[in-house]
């Protein structure tokens, strides 16, 4: 099988089932859970990285999107952020995980470590303890404490969720939050990324205590002898497949200009748009002609990353077999994650376009 044939076969696998046709689960047999209809409902929402949009979408523009996602009533909201344990592992293995690169994925926990006296493992243990006894109506002090501990763990999504549920008069130093950590939390609150502008408001509206970080960058931490040649080969492949994406980007820009978040997200989650995105990125890379097969290495890293992300998503509702799960990830992750999650027993994929109507 040549590279182009391989790429097309891979694309067919990525996009299989996008039209809503039910697929038989691979390697799974019906169980009592299947027979009694106890299934998890997973909605994978493909998103743009909102902090890069110009002009930025306002809270008012995003309000209709938030309302529809909240109407799904998720029990779990998962975000494209590195889990605390993964960042801690990367920090302990600098020869394997380049500290400079992983600093872009993992937050700096030093200020919160000083404020709380907790390193990442201790902070994760304390965070889990607090969540295990979380009350229906937490006090401001309990919210501040969980925010402080989550900051020390590197679980910034959960910290932002707790901090932003505090009244302005309660957003102050106390319960493990000192001046430095308070400043970090206040800076996070005005960021325009999809965690702060979509995930946090949805979770806040339905009274969730945490956000689940499910990203992984150990999988795409590829090792090549000539990093510059690798990067150039992938860039050439992308440049050669750029033309079909122009109309896609123009429509995205139009929705942003019109401040129409629903139109933007319906566009991003449209099967035809997803197909074009996969073709121009991974399909193009898989076809690049270098003797080193740089494109195939890139695709292998992407697949490994998504396999581990799918495992992290599954772990988030492992003990809740009938959970409703909202996963907010960059739109290029959506096709493969849905494909992987469909193979799991007792998991139904919710159509994002239907949810956004």
N, C-alpha and C positions, 0 to 999 in steps of 0.2 A: 504494500500500500504506500503510495507516494505521499508527500507532505500535504498536498492540496486535498487529496482524497481523505487523508486522516483528519484534516481540519474540518471538512464538510461533515464527516461522520460524527466528529465531536460536537459540531454545531447542532446537528440533528438531535443528538442526545440531550444537549442543553435545552433546546426549545421544544422537545417533545412534551405534549400535554398542555401547551400554553393556550390552546383553543378551548380548554375546559373539559377535554375528554378524560374520563377517569382512566387511570393506568393501574394495572395489576401490580401489587407489591412484589418486589423481587426478593426471593429468599425468605419470605415470611408466609406462615400458614395461619388461617383463621384461628382465633382463640376465643375464650369466653368473653374477653374484653371486646373483641370485634363483634361477636354475636349479640351482645347486650347493648351495643352502641355507645360504650364509654370511650369516647375519643377526645383527644386534645384538638383544639381548633387553632391553627397557626396562621396568622396574617403577616406575610413578609412585605413590608412597605419599602419600595425602592425610593431613595431620596437623592436629591442633589446635595452637595456640601454647601449648606446655606450661607456660611460665612464668606464664601467666595462670590456670591451673587452681587451684582451691581445693577440697580440699587438693591439694598437689602430689603427683604420682605418684612413688613411691620407686623406687630402683634395683631392688629386689626385685620390685615390681609390673611394671616394664618388662622384666624379664629374659625372659619368654616371647616378647615382641615382638622383642627383640634376637636371640634364638635363631632365630626364623623368618626374619628378614631376613638374618642371616648365612648361613643355609642356602641362600639364593638365590645365594650366592657372587659378589657383584658385583665386577667389576674396577674400577668407578668408582662413587663415591658423590657425588652432587650435592646441594647444599643451597641453601636460599632465603636467600642472602646476596649482597651486591653484589661483583662481581669488582674486584680492585685497579685494573685499567685504567679501569673505569667510574668509580670514585670519584676517580681522579686526573684524569680528563677533567672531571668535575663541579667539582672544586676549581679547575681552570684556567678555567672559564667561569661565574663567579658571577652574571653578568647573566642567564644562561639557567637555571642551576640554583641555586635559593635556598640559600645556605650553611647557613642555620638549619634548613631542611627536610632537606637532605641529610646534616646532622650526625646525624640519627636513623637513617640508613641506612648511613653510612660510619664506620668506627672512627677514632679519633684516633691518628695514627701518630707524633706528635711525640716521645714518650718513646723509642720504638724507633728512630726516626731518629737521635736523639742517642746512643743506646746503640751502634748499629751503624755510624753514619756514612753510612747509605744513605737516599736519598730513594726514593719509590715506584718509579719506573722502574728505578733501579739495584737495588733490593731484588727486584723481579720478575725481573730478569735473573739475579741471583744465586740466587734460589729455583729457577728453571728449570734452572740449571747444576747445583745440588745434586741436584735430583730426577733429572736425566739420568744421574747416576752413583751413584744411591742403592744402597747395598749391601743384601744380603739380611738381614744382622744388623748394623744400625748401632750404633755406640758411643754412650754417653750424651753425649759431647761433640758428636757429629754430630747427635743429636736436639736438643740445646740450640741449636746453631748454626742448624738449619733453623727451629726455633721462633722464634728471634730475628729471622731474616730475614723469615719470614712475618709477624711482627708489624709490621715496618717496611713491608712491602708492603700491609698492611691485610688480609691473608688470615688472619683470626683463627681460622677453622675448622681450617686446617692447623696453625697454631701450637698450638691446644688439643690436637689429636690427638697431636702430638709430645711436648708437655709431660706429658700424662697417661699416656704410656707410660714415663715415667721413674720409677724408684723414688723414694720420698720423699727418700732421702738424696742423690739426684742432682738434685733440683729446687732448684738454687741459682744464684747469680750466676756466670757464666762464659760464654765462647764467644759474646759479644755481648749477653748478658743482664745488665743491671745491676739494682740494687735496685728501681728504678721499674718496669721491665719484668717482673721476677720477681713483684712485687706484683700487676700486672695479670693475669699468667698464673694466679696462685693464686686471684684473685678469679673469673676465668672458670671455673675448675675446679669451683666450687660453684654455678654458675648452673644453673637448672632448665629451660632452653629445650631445644627438640628437637635442636639441634646438639650440645650437650653430653650430653644424656641418651639420644639415639638414634643420630645419625650417628657421633659419635666412638666409642662402644662397638662399633658394627658394624664400622667401619673398623679399629679396633684388633684385633678378634677375627680378622679375615682378613688382617692385616698389610699394610694399605694405607699409603702414605706421605703421602697428601694427601687433602683434600676439595676438590671443585670448586664454587666459588661461581658461581651461574648466574642470580641475580636481576637485575632491571633496573628502574630507576625513571626513566629518561629518557623511556620510552614514555608513562607516565601523568603526566608533568610538564605538565599541560594549562594553557593560558593563557586566562583569561576576564576580561571587564571588571569584573564584580562577583562577587568570590570569595564573599562572604557569601550572596548570592542563590543562587549555584551550590550551595553547601553545604546551604542550607535546602531547595532543591528536591530534592536527592538524599535528604536525611533524611526529607522528607515521603513520598517514594516508598517508602522502606524501611519506614517506620512503617505505611503502608497495606497492606503485604504481610507483616506480622510474624506474624499469627495462625497460619499453617500451620507456622511454624518452632518454635512452642512445644513441640510433642511431640518434635521433633528434639532440642531443647536439654535437655528433661527426660530423655530417654534417655541423652544424653551425660553429664549430671550424675550419673545413676544409676551408670554405668560408672565414673566418677571416684570416687564415694563408695565403691563396692565394690572399688576399687583393681584393676580388671580392665582392664589396658591392651589386651589382645587384643579384648575386647568393644568397647572404645572405638574402636579402629582399624578393626575390622570395620564398625562403625556409620558411621564417618566416610567409609569407602570404598564403602558400599552405594550402588548406582545410584539407588535411590529417594531416599535422603538427599541425594545430590549434585544430583539433579534439583530437589528442593525448595529447596536452597541457591541454585542458579542462578536459579530462578524468583523467589525472594524478593529477590534482589539485582539482578542485571543485567536480568532480565525486567521487574521493577518499575521500574527506572531508565529503561529504554528506552521505557516507556509514560508517563512523567511528562509533563504537558501544557504546560510552559512554552514561551513563544514562542521563547525562545533555544535550545530543544532541549538543555537542560543534561544531561538523562539520556543522550541520544545521545552527547554529548561525553564523559561519564563512561565509557560503554561503549567508545567509541573509544580512550580512554586505556588501559582495561583490556586491550582486544584488542592494542594496540600493545605493551604491557608483556609480554604472554604470547607474542607473536610473537618478541620479542627474547629472552625466556627460552628458547623452543624452539630458537632459533639457538644460544644459549650451550650448551644441552644437547647439541645435535648436534656442536658444535665440540669438546666434551669427549671424544667418542669418534670423531672424524673419521678419525684414523689407526689406529683399532682397529675394523674393520668387523664383527667378531664379538664385540664386548664385551658383557658383562652389566652393565647400568647401573641403579643404584638412585637415584631422584630423590625427595627428601623435601621436599615443599612444602605450604603451606597448602591445605586440602582444596578451597577454591573455585578454585584453579588447575588442579586435576586434570582436569576435563572438557575444557577447551580445550587444555591441553597434550597430552593423549592424542589428541585430534582432530587437532592439527597434526602430531604425531610419526607418526601413522598414514599420513600422506601421503608420508612420506620413503621413499626407496628402501632396501630391505634392512633395515628396522626392524620388529620385531615387538613389540607391546605385551603385557606379561605381566599377567594378571588378578590384582589385588591381593588380592581375597577368597580366591582359591585359594592364593596364597602365604601367607596368614595362617591357613590351616586347621591 
